Amino acid sequence: QVQVVESGGGLVQPGGSLRLSCAASGSIFSIYSMGWYRQAPGKQRELVASISNNGRTNYADSVKGRFTISRDNAENTVFLRMNSLKPEDTAVYYCTRSQATTTYWGQGTQVTVSS
């Protein structure tokens, strides 16, 4: 059974930072593309950042320069470092593990940016 488990969410003040982690099962983690999505109340789920199996990254325009996605293949983990957080970053953040046409989702972790 594939497992994708996020952690690291919480409450942070505007301008603050958080680091999300995602542990994904799989015998060869390095072959998977990994991603972070988010969904705010009343809004559609959107891609925040992704990292391919060869390390190529992609970011939503709204987070470029503030968020950084990285991966540790030895630990089967992907990270999302979020700096200069804004209230509009408030959402449930989901991690994904993808290979070809198959994507697995985590249960999500809440990030709230508020003073």
N, C-alpha and C positions, 0 to 999 in steps of 0.2 A: 504494500500500500504506500502510495506516494504521500509524503508529508511536507508541507510548506508552512513554517511557523515564524511569524513576525514577533518582534519585541522592541522595546525602547520608546514607545509612544508616551505621551504625558502632556502635562500643562506647562507652557513656557510663556514668558512675557515677550511682547514684540521686540524684535532685535536680537532675541536669544537664539540658542542653537540646540539641536537634538541630533542624535545619531540612531537611526533605526537599523536593526539587524534582522536578517532572514536566514534561517537554517532550512535547507532543502535536502531531502533524502535522494539517494541515487548512487549507483555504484561508481559512475564516472561523472562527477559534478561538472567537470571542466567542459563537457560537450554541450551543456545547456545554455541557452540564453536566459537571462534573468531580468526581471523588470519590477518597477514600482508604479503602482497606480494609486489614485486617490478619488474619493467621492465625498463631496460636501453635501449637506442637507439640501434637498431640492434640486440638486445638479446631477448631471451625468458623470459617470466614472470617466476619468481621463488618465492618459499616460503621463507620468511625471518624468521617469528616466528609465533607460534600459542599457544593458551591457551584453554584448554578444559573447559567444564562446571564445573569440579571439581578442576580447577586450575593447572592442569598439563601443563607444558610448553615444547615447542620444538623449537629449533633454527637451522638455517642453520649454517654449519661449519664456513662460512666466517664472521659471526657476533657474534659467541659465545664469551662471555666475554666482549663484547662491547655494545650489545643491550639488553634491558630488556623489556619484555612484561608483562603487568599487566592489571587487570580489576577492575572496580568499579561497582558492580551489582546494587547498589542503584541508581547510576547515568546513568545506561545503557551505559557505556563508557568503551572502551579499550584504552590502551596507549602503545606507543612504545618509550621508552627512548633510544636514540642513542648517545653514547659517542665515543670519539676517531674516529671521522668520517674521512673517506678516500675519495679521488676523485672517486674511484671505487664504492662508495656507491651512487653516483649520479644516480637517477632514479625517475620514478613516482611510488609512494607508494600507494598501494591499500589495503583497509580494507575489510574483508569478515565476514559475519555472516552465520554460518552453523548449520543445524540440520538434522540429518539423511542424505539423499541424496540431500538436497536442499541447495544451496549456493547463497547468495546475495552479490553483489559487490558494493563498493562505486565508485565514479567518479575519485578518485585518487588525490594525492597531490604531487607536484614536490619538490624534495629535490636535491639541487645542492651543491656539495662540491668543492670549488675552491678558490684559492688565488687571 
